[in-house]
Amino acid sequence: MPQKKIILDCDPGHDDAIAILLALGHPDIDLLAITTVVGNQTLEKVTRNAQAIIELVGARHIPIAAGCSRPLVRSIQNAAEVHGISGLDGTHLPEPTHPLDPRHAVDLIIETLKSHPPKTITLVPIGGLTNIALAVRKAPEIVELVKEVVLMGGGYHKGNRSAVAEFNIAIDPEAAHIVFNECWPLTMVGLDLTHQAKPTDQIMTDIANINSPISQFVVDSLSYYTAGYRKRNGTDDHAPVHDPCAVAYVIDSSLITTQKVPVDIELQGGLTTGMTVADFRHPPAEDCHTQVAVTLDNQRLWTMVIDSIRELSH
């Protein structure tokens, strides 16, 4: 099986960090580039986090380019209440030594797509969709070049930024509107799916037992993330880890069941702005290009994550 080429557009973030490690450690993924976008924290902070994760793993050959520092139209929002002041609170990462790619993330995305054969690169945005929206506006021809878009964001039943809007969509709904309405194949890995992606005490033990700086980073990251989740939600459950689900789907789509359904983004609603509106009323039209993730094989997801951490720890 040839490796699957991806560009990971992210805003690290505890769950983004796990997604990066999964992409780096899995033999079926060829991670061509990491691009960063404002989201969980400021662009400067999330970009530094991406660099520090690459430093930890020693994968300095991966280009990292910083992208948009604010949404297309709206004011900046972040998730400091979830990810802390640094975006990766509770963890210890090395100082980055590898310089950023000098290009803007939007240009790196466009140029990478144009330098590979058509339909060979999957875009995996796991933050706000500002960079992807600007790339497709700047170079509309990339729609024909992209194999598919597999994004973490949205939810057809529930939200977390509001009752109906998920954070990644809510922080830049105009960008999401652009991305969802282009005619590329798009899979929305939303909260309905990612809330199933929870580690267990045994999974945490299995990660800790790898006993490497990388596994320790993951344990610290998940422990901080879960402590905050328990405090906010009054539960003793582990926190769901959203972003790795999108990477896992690219690796092996059989982990996740999907349903083809038209999806659009609410931009006007007083209570519903940022809602990913999925219309389940009728069988989808022949040309429907969007689908939503429904159910997850959680144990296989974590086996995949643990195997990747082990591989990177050698």
KOLKEVEX-510492 format. One record per residue: x, y, z of N, C-alpha, C in turn; residue in one letter. Coordinates in steps of 0.2 Angstrom, whole numbers, padded with zeros to 4 digits, always signed. Layout:
N
XYZXYZXYZa ...
This chain:
314
+0004-0006+0000+0000+0000+0000+0004+0006+0000m +0003+0011-0005+0007+0017-0005+0005+0021+0001p +0009+0025+0004+0008+0030+0009+0002+0035+0007q -0002+0037+0012-0007+0042+0010-0004+0049+0012k -0003+0053+0007+0000+0060+0008-0005+0065+0011k -0003+0068+0016-0008+0073+0019-0004+0080+0021i -0008+0085+0021-0006+0091+0024-0011+0092+0030i -0007+0093+0036-0011+0094+0042-0011+0101+0044l -0017+0104+0044-0018+0111+0046-0021+0111+0053d -0018+0115+0058-0020+0113+0065-0018+0120+0069c -0020+0119+0075-0019+0124+0080-0017+0121+0087d -0012+0118+0088-0010+0114+0094-0010+0118+0100p -0014+0116+0105-0019+0111+0106-0017+0104+0108g -0020+0102+0114-0018+0095+0117-0020+0089+0112h -0026+0090+0109-0028+0084+0105-0025+0085+0098d -0023+0091+0096-0020+0092+0089-0013+0089+0090d -0010+0089+0096-0003+0086+0097-0003+0079+0096a -0009+0075+0099-0009+0068+0098-0010+0067+0090i -0014+0071+0087-0015+0070+0080-0009+0070+0076a -0004+0075+0078+0002+0076+0074+0006+0070+0076i +0006+0067+0082+0010+0061+0083+0008+0055+0079l +0001+0055+0079-0002+0049+0075+0000+0049+0068l +0000+0055+0065+0002+0056+0058+0010+0055+0057a +0014+0057+0062+0021+0056+0061+0023+0049+0062l +0019+0045+0067+0021+0039+0069+0018+0033+0065g +0013+0034+0061+0010+0029+0057+0013+0028+0050h +0015+0021+0049+0018+0020+0043+0014+0021+0036p +0008+0022+0037+0004+0023+0031+0003+0030+0029d +0005+0035+0033+0005+0042+0032+0011+0045+0030i +0011+0049+0025+0016+0053+0023+0014+0061+0024d +0017+0063+0030+0015+0070+0032+0019+0075+0028l +0016+0078+0023+0020+0083+0019+0022+0089+0022l +0017+0092+0026+0018+0098+0029+0013+0099+0035a +0015+0104+0040+0010+0106+0045+0009+0113+0044i +0003+0115+0044+0001+0122+0043-0002+0124+0050t -0002+0130+0052-0005+0132+0058-0009+0138+0057t -0015+0139+0061-0020+0144+0061-0022+0146+0068v -0024+0152+0069-0026+0154+0075-0032+0150+0077v -0033+0148+0084-0038+0144+0086-0038+0143+0093g -0035+0137+0095-0035+0136+0102-0031+0141+0106n -0026+0144+0103-0023+0150+0106-0021+0154+0100q -0017+0159+0101-0015+0164+0096-0010+0160+0091t -0010+0163+0085-0006+0160+0080+0001+0159+0082l +0004+0164+0086+0011+0163+0088+0012+0157+0093e +0007+0156+0097+0008+0151+0102+0007+0144+0099k +0002+0143+0095+0000+0137+0092+0006+0135+0087v +0009+0140+0084+0014+0138+0079+0020+0136+0083t +0022+0139+0088+0027+0137+0093+0026+0130+0095r +0020+0129+0097+0018+0122+0099+0020+0117+0094n +0018+0118+0088+0019+0114+0082+0027+0112+0082a +0030+0118+0082+0038+0117+0081+0041+0113+0087q +0038+0114+0093+0041+0110+0099+0039+0103+0098a +0033+0101+0096+0031+0094+0095+0036+0091+0090i +0037+0094+0084+0042+0092+0079+0049+0091+0082i +0051+0096+0087+0057+0095+0090+0058+0089+0095e +0052+0088+0098+0052+0082+0103+0053+0076+0099l +0050+0075+0093+0050+0069+0089+0056+0069+0085v +0060+0074+0084+0065+0074+0079+0064+0074+0072g +0058+0076+0070+0056+0076+0063+0056+0083+0060a +0063+0085+0060+0064+0092+0057+0063+0093+0050r +0062+0087+0046+0062+0087+0039+0055+0090+0037h +0050+0090+0042+0043+0092+0040+0043+0099+0040i +0041+0102+0034+0040+0110+0035+0034+0112+0039p +0035+0117+0042+0029+0120+0046+0029+0128+0044i +0023+0129+0042+0021+0136+0040+0016+0139+0044a +0017+0145+0046+0011+0149+0050+0007+0152+0045a +0000+0152+0047-0005+0155+0042-0009+0161+0045g -0015+0160+0045-0019+0166+0047-0019+0167+0055c -0018+0174+0057-0018+0175+0064-0025+0178+0066s -0030+0178+0062-0037+0180+0064-0042+0177+0059r -0048+0176+0061-0053+0174+0056-0054+0179+0050p -0058+0176+0045-0059+0181+0039-0063+0187+0041l -0068+0187+0045-0073+0192+0047-0073+0194+0054v -0073+0189+0058-0075+0190+0065-0069+0191+0070r -0070+0193+0076-0064+0194+0080-0062+0188+0083s -0055+0188+0085-0052+0182+0087-0055+0179+0094i -0056+0172+0094-0058+0169+0100-0053+0163+0101q -0052+0161+0107-0048+0156+0108-0051+0151+0113n -0047+0146+0115-0050+0141+0120-0045+0140+0126a -0043+0146+0128-0038+0146+0134-0041+0142+0140a -0048+0142+0141-0051+0138+0146-0050+0131+0146e -0049+0128+0140-0048+0121+0138-0040+0119+0138v -0036+0123+0134-0029+0122+0133-0024+0126+0137h -0027+0131+0140-0022+0135+0145-0019+0140+0141g -0015+0144+0145-0012+0150+0142-0007+0149+0136i -0003+0143+0136+0001+0141+0131-0002+0138+0125s -0008+0135+0126-0011+0131+0122-0009+0123+0123g -0004+0122+0127-0002+0115+0129+0000+0115+0136l -0004+0118+0140-0002+0119+0147-0002+0111+0150d +0002+0111+0155+0003+0104+0159+0008+0100+0155g +0011+0102+0150+0016+0098+0147+0023+0102+0147t +0028+0098+0145+0035+0100+0145+0038+0099+0138h +0039+0104+0134+0042+0102+0127+0049+0106+0126l +0053+0103+0122+0059+0106+0121+0059+0113+0117p +0064+0117+0117+0064+0123+0114+0064+0122+0106e +0060+0125+0102+0061+0123+0095+0068+0126+0092p +0071+0122+0088+0077+0125+0085+0076+0125+0077t +0071+0122+0074+0070+0122+0067+0066+0128+0065h +0069+0132+0060+0065+0138+0058+0059+0136+0054p +0054+0141+0054+0048+0140+0050+0049+0140+0043l +0045+0137+0039+0045+0138+0032+0044+0146+0031d +0047+0149+0026+0046+0156+0026+0039+0158+0022p +0036+0153+0019+0030+0154+0016+0024+0155+0021r +0019+0159+0018+0013+0159+0022+0009+0152+0021h +0006+0150+0026+0003+0143+0026-0001+0142+0020a -0005+0147+0018-0009+0147+0012-0005+0145+0006v +0000+0149+0005+0005+0147-0001+0008+0140-0001d +0010+0138+0005+0013+0132+0006+0008+0126+0004l +0001+0127+0006-0004+0122+0004-0005+0122-0004i -0005+0128-0007-0007+0129-0014-0001+0126-0018i +0005+0128-0016+0011+0125-0019+0012+0118-0019e +0011+0115-0013+0012+0108-0012+0007+0104-0016t +0001+0106-0016-0004+0103-0020-0002+0103-0028l +0000+0109-0030+0002+0109-0037+0008+0105-0039k +0012+0104-0034+0019+0100-0035+0018+0093-0035s +0012+0090-0034+0011+0083-0033+0005+0081-0039h +0005+0075-0041+0000+0073-0045-0007+0074-0042p -0012+0076-0047-0019+0077-0044-0022+0072-0040p -0026+0073-0035-0030+0068-0032-0025+0064-0028k -0019+0066-0025-0015+0062-0021-0014+0065-0014t -0016+0071-0013-0015+0074-0006-0022+0075-0003i -0023+0073+0003-0029+0074+0007-0027+0080+0012t -0032+0085+0012-0031+0090+0017-0034+0088+0023l -0031+0089+0029-0034+0087+0035-0034+0093+0040v -0039+0097+0040-0039+0103+0044-0042+0101+0051p -0039+0102+0056-0041+0100+0063-0042+0106+0067i -0042+0112+0064-0043+0119+0068-0048+0123+0064g -0049+0129+0065-0053+0133+0061-0051+0133+0054g -0055+0135+0049-0054+0133+0042-0052+0139+0038l -0049+0144+0042-0047+0150+0038-0042+0149+0033t -0037+0146+0034-0031+0144+0029-0034+0141+0023n -0038+0136+0024-0041+0132+0019-0046+0136+0014i -0050+0140+0018-0054+0145+0014-0050+0150+0010a -0045+0153+0013-0041+0157+0009-0037+0154+0003l -0035+0148+0004-0031+0144-0001-0036+0143-0007a -0042+0141-0006-0047+0140-0011-0049+0146-0015v -0049+0152-0011-0051+0158-0014-0045+0161-0018r -0039+0160-0016-0033+0162-0019-0032+0158-0026k -0033+0151-0025-0031+0147-0031-0037+0142-0031a -0043+0144-0034-0049+0140-0035-0047+0133-0038p -0042+0133-0042-0040+0127-0046-0038+0121-0042e -0036+0122-0035-0034+0117-0031-0040+0112-0029i -0046+0114-0030-0052+0110-0029-0051+0103-0033v -0049+0104-0039-0048+0098-0043-0042+0094-0042e -0037+0097-0038-0031+0094-0036-0032+0090-0030l -0036+0092-0025-0036+0089-0018-0040+0082-0019v -0037+0077-0016-0040+0070-0016-0047+0070-0012k -0046+0073-0006-0052+0074-0001-0050+0079+0004e -0055+0081+0008-0054+0085+0014-0057+0081+0019v -0053+0080+0024-0056+0076+0030-0055+0081+0036v -0060+0084+0039-0059+0089+0044-0062+0087+0051l -0059+0089+0056-0062+0089+0063-0065+0095+0064m -0072+0095+0065-0076+0101+0066-0083+0099+0065g -0087+0104+0068-0094+0103+0067-0097+0097+0072g -0103+0096+0070-0107+0091+0073-0114+0091+0071g -0117+0086+0069-0124+0086+0066-0129+0086+0071y -0127+0085+0078-0132+0084+0083-0131+0089+0089h -0125+0090+0090-0123+0094+0096-0117+0099+0095k -0116+0104+0099-0111+0109+0099-0107+0109+0105g -0102+0113+0105-0098+0114+0112-0097+0121+0113n -0096+0125+0107-0095+0132+0108-0102+0135+0110r -0107+0133+0107-0114+0135+0109-0118+0128+0109s -0125+0129+0110-0129+0123+0110-0128+0119+0103a -0127+0122+0098-0127+0119+0091-0121+0120+0087v -0116+0124+0089-0110+0125+0085-0104+0123+0089a -0100+0119+0085-0093+0117+0087-0088+0122+0087e -0083+0122+0091-0078+0127+0091-0074+0129+0085f -0072+0124+0081-0068+0125+0075-0072+0129+0070n -0078+0127+0070-0083+0130+0065-0085+0137+0067i -0087+0138+0074-0089+0144+0077-0084+0149+0077a -0078+0148+0077-0073+0154+0077-0072+0157+0070i -0074+0153+0065-0073+0156+0058-0079+0153+0054d -0085+0155+0055-0090+0151+0051-0090+0153+0044p -0088+0159+0042-0088+0161+0035-0083+0157+0031e -0077+0155+0034-0072+0151+0031-0075+0144+0031a -0078+0142+0036-0082+0135+0035-0087+0135+0029a -0090+0140+0029-0095+0141+0023-0092+0140+0016h -0086+0143+0015-0082+0142+0009-0080+0135+0008i -0077+0132+0013-0074+0125+0013-0080+0120+0012v -0085+0121+0015-0091+0116+0014-0094+0116+0008f -0094+0122+0005-0098+0123-0002-0094+0122-0008n -0087+0121-0007-0083+0119-0013-0085+0111-0015e -0084+0110-0021-0086+0103-0023-0081+0098-0023c -0077+0098-0018-0072+0092-0016-0075+0087-0012w -0073+0081-0012-0076+0076-0007-0074+0079+0000p -0079+0079+0005-0077+0082+0011-0081+0077+0017l -0077+0075+0021-0079+0071+0027-0079+0075+0033t -0084+0076+0037-0085+0080+0043-0084+0075+0049m -0078+0075+0052-0078+0071+0058-0079+0076+0064v -0086+0076+0066-0088+0081+0071-0089+0078+0078g -0092+0082+0082-0093+0080+0089-0096+0073+0090l -0101+0072+0086-0105+0066+0087-0101+0060+0087d -0095+0060+0083-0090+0055+0082-0085+0055+0087l -0082+0061+0088-0076+0062+0092-0078+0061+0100t -0084+0063+0102-0086+0061+0109-0085+0054+0111h -0085+0050+0106-0084+0042+0107-0076+0041+0108q -0072+0046+0107-0065+0044+0106-0061+0046+0113a -0063+0042+0118-0061+0043+0125-0056+0037+0127k -0050+0039+0130-0045+0034+0132-0048+0031+0139p -0046+0026+0141-0048+0023+0147-0042+0022+0152t -0043+0020+0158-0037+0020+0163-0032+0015+0160d -0034+0010+0157-0029+0005+0154-0025+0008+0148q -0029+0011+0144-0025+0015+0138-0020+0020+0141i -0022+0023+0146-0017+0028+0149-0011+0024+0152m -0012+0018+0155-0007+0014+0158-0002+0012+0152t -0006+0009+0147-0002+0007+0141+0003+0012+0138d +0000+0018+0138+0004+0024+0135+0010+0025+0140i +0009+0026+0146+0014+0027+0151+0019+0022+0151a +0017+0015+0150+0022+0010+0150+0027+0010+0144n +0026+0014+0139+0031+0015+0133+0037+0018+0136i +0036+0022+0141+0042+0025+0145+0047+0029+0141n +0044+0033+0137+0049+0038+0133+0047+0045+0134s +0051+0050+0132+0049+0057+0133+0043+0058+0129p +0042+0055+0123+0036+0056+0119+0030+0053+0123i +0030+0047+0126+0024+0044+0129+0023+0049+0136s +0028+0051+0139+0027+0055+0145+0023+0062+0143q +0025+0065+0137+0022+0071+0135+0014+0069+0134f +0013+0063+0131+0006+0061+0129+0002+0060+0136v +0005+0057+0141+0002+0056+0147+0001+0063+0150v +0006+0067+0150+0005+0074+0154-0001+0078+0150d -0001+0077+0143-0006+0081+0139-0013+0079+0141s -0014+0072+0140-0021+0069+0142-0023+0070+0149l -0018+0070+0153-0020+0071+0161-0022+0078+0162s -0019+0083+0159-0021+0090+0160-0028+0091+0156y -0028+0088+0150-0035+0089+0146-0041+0086+0150y -0040+0080+0153-0045+0077+0156-0047+0080+0163t -0042+0083+0167-0043+0086+0173-0048+0092+0172a -0046+0096+0167-0050+0101+0165-0057+0099+0163g -0058+0094+0159-0064+0091+0156-0068+0089+0162y -0065+0086+0167-0069+0083+0173-0072+0089+0177r -0068+0094+0178-0070+0100+0182-0075+0104+0178k -0075+0105+0172-0080+0108+0168-0087+0105+0168r -0086+0098+0167-0092+0094+0166-0095+0090+0172n -0091+0090+0178-0094+0087+0183-0094+0079+0182g -0089+0076+0179-0089+0069+0178-0082+0066+0180t -0082+0060+0180-0076+0056+0182-0073+0053+0175d -0076+0054+0170-0074+0051+0163-0068+0054+0161d -0065+0051+0156-0059+0053+0152-0062+0058+0147h -0058+0063+0145-0060+0068+0140-0059+0065+0133a -0064+0066+0129-0064+0064+0122-0058+0068+0119p -0054+0064+0114-0049+0067+0111-0051+0068+0103v -0052+0074+0101-0056+0075+0095-0051+0074+0089h -0046+0078+0088-0042+0078+0082-0039+0072+0079d -0036+0067+0083-0034+0061+0080-0039+0057+0076p -0045+0058+0077-0050+0054+0073-0050+0056+0066c -0048+0062+0064-0048+0064+0057-0042+0061+0054a -0036+0061+0057-0030+0057+0054-0032+0050+0054v -0035+0047+0059-0036+0040+0059-0041+0038+0054a -0046+0042+0052-0050+0040+0046-0046+0040+0040y -0041+0044+0039-0037+0044+0033-0033+0038+0032v -0030+0036+0038-0026+0030+0039-0031+0024+0037i -0036+0023+0040-0041+0017+0039-0048+0019+0040d -0051+0020+0035-0058+0023+0035-0063+0018+0038s -0061+0011+0039-0065+0006+0042-0066+0007+0049s -0062+0011+0052-0063+0013+0059-0069+0017+0061l -0071+0020+0056-0077+0025+0057-0082+0024+0051i -0089+0024+0054-0094+0023+0049-0096+0030+0047t -0098+0031+0041-0100+0038+0039-0107+0038+0035t -0110+0043+0035-0117+0044+0031-0116+0050+0026q -0118+0049+0020-0118+0054+0015-0124+0059+0017k -0123+0065+0017-0128+0070+0019-0126+0077+0017v -0130+0081+0014-0128+0088+0013-0127+0092+0019p -0122+0096+0020-0121+0100+0026-0119+0107+0024v -0122+0112+0027-0121+0119+0026-0120+0122+0033d -0117+0128+0032-0115+0132+0038-0120+0138+0039i -0123+0139+0046-0127+0144+0047-0123+0150+0049e -0124+0156+0045-0120+0162+0046-0124+0167+0050l -0131+0167+0050-0135+0172+0052-0139+0172+0058q -0139+0166+0061-0144+0164+0067-0141+0168+0073g -0146+0171+0077-0144+0174+0083-0142+0168+0088g -0145+0163+0088-0143+0157+0092-0139+0152+0089l -0139+0152+0082-0136+0146+0079-0130+0147+0074t -0127+0153+0074-0122+0155+0070-0116+0149+0071t -0113+0147+0066-0108+0142+0066-0111+0135+0066g -0117+0134+0066-0120+0127+0066-0119+0124+0059m -0117+0117+0060-0116+0113+0054-0123+0110+0053t -0127+0112+0048-0134+0110+0047-0134+0104+0042v -0135+0098+0045-0135+0092+0040-0142+0090+0039a -0144+0089+0033-0151+0088+0031-0152+0081+0030d -0155+0077+0035-0156+0070+0035-0163+0068+0032f -0167+0073+0030-0174+0072+0028-0175+0067+0022r -0170+0068+0017-0171+0064+0011-0165+0060+0009h -0165+0055+0005-0159+0052+0003-0155+0057-0001p -0148+0058+0000-0144+0063-0003-0144+0063-0011p -0143+0068-0014-0143+0069-0021-0137+0065-0024a -0137+0063-0030-0132+0060-0033-0125+0063-0032e -0125+0070-0033-0119+0074-0033-0117+0077-0026d -0120+0074-0021-0119+0076-0014-0111+0074-0012c -0108+0080-0010-0100+0079-0009-0098+0078-0002h -0103+0079+0002-0101+0079+0010-0104+0073+0013t -0100+0071+0018-0103+0065+0022-0100+0067+0030q -0104+0064+0034-0103+0065+0041-0101+0058+0045v -0096+0059+0050-0094+0053+0053-0099+0051+0059a -0100+0045+0060-0106+0043+0064-0104+0038+0070v -0100+0033+0069-0098+0028+0074-0091+0027+0073t -0088+0026+0079-0080+0025+0080-0079+0018+0083l -0074+0015+0081-0071+0009+0084-0065+0012+0089d -0067+0013+0095-0063+0017+0099-0056+0013+0101n -0057+0007+0102-0051+0003+0104-0046+0002+0099q -0049+0002+0092-0044+0002+0087-0040+0009+0086r -0044+0014+0087-0041+0021+0087-0035+0021+0092l -0036+0019+0098-0031+0020+0103-0025+0015+0102w -0027+0009+0099-0021+0004+0097-0017+0008+0092t -0020+0011+0087-0016+0015+0082-0012+0020+0085m -0015+0024+0090-0011+0030+0093-0005+0027+0097v -0007+0022+0101-0001+0019+0105+0004+0016+0100i +0002+0012+0095+0008+0010+0091+0012+0015+0088d +0009+0021+0086+0012+0027+0083+0017+0030+0088s +0015+0030+0094+0019+0033+0100+0025+0028+0101i +0024+0022+0101+0029+0017+0102+0034+0017+0096r +0032+0018+0090+0036+0019+0084+0040+0025+0085e +0038+0031+0087+0041+0037+0087+0046+0037+0093l +0045+0032+0098+0049+0032+0104+0055+0028+0103s +0056+0024+0097+0062+0020+0096+0068+0024+0095h 
